[in-house]
Structures are given as C-alpha cells and as structure tokens.
C-alpha cells in the first residue's frame, strides 16, 4: 500500500464539520501534527484524502467492515 506523504503549504476550499473520534486517535494525530509542524486539521484532511484515494473495491468490503468496527 502507498505511504501517506505529508506535504507542506497546500491551500484548499473547506467547510466546517463536527466529528467524533477516539481519544487515542486524537492523541496520535496531535503527536504527528506536532512532529511534522502541521495543524491537526490539516493532518486529518491529509489522512482522509489518503484513505479515500486508497479504498479497495467492494470485493474486500468485509475486511473494511472489520477494520471500522475495531
């Protein structure tokens, strides 16, 4: 699987959306954002973009459901 590369200085149009995430995931995002000098928001957007671009086809949807429920 391709690796997530953390680019710098990318502008984009955005909207405000409230989400709930696991505390452990937020802590990891905060650590990564500090380490790479990125905002948590920017890092979350990069992670979402990466996840969307690397979705597998429906043939493997059972595996995806298992990952989501972890």
ABEGO torsion letter per residue (X at the ends): XBBBBBBBGBBBBBBBBBBBBBAAAAAAAAAAAAAAGBBAAAAAAAAAAAAAAABBBAAAAAAAAAAAAX
